[in-house]
Amino acid sequence: MNTALLILQDTLAKQNQALRKRIVETDDPAVAQALLNEMTEVSHRIQLVGSLMFAAQSEELDDAVDKVKGAVTKVNKAIAKLGDVTKLLGAISKFLGLVDDAIDVAKLLLL
């Protein structure tokens, strides 16, 4: 199994849990729906990463996963504050863009 992808999947699962926790804590239906939509996006990536677990290990993939790990702090801050849903969605979008980059590298390693 690819250790970088295991780390990536664990990172995504933690972000999914953080979003879920915030859904329970909000009483605003629009915010809850926005969080649920983001959970769907994160869950999709968890499944994709799971399907790639046997990709070869590479320095490029390790670097891509490191970038994802580096973005976790910004996402966690945005989730914790939740005052500005637009900022939260922007932070998650950037985070998922980095995740998608790592997934693309892993897909190429399967070829």
Buried (B, 14 or more C-beta within 10 A) or exposed (E): EBEBBBBBBEBBBBBBEBBBEBBEEBEEEEBBEBBEEBBEBBBEBBEBBEEBBEBEEBEBBBEBBBBBEEBBEBBBEBBEEBEEBEBBBEBBEBBBEBBBBBBEBBEEBEE
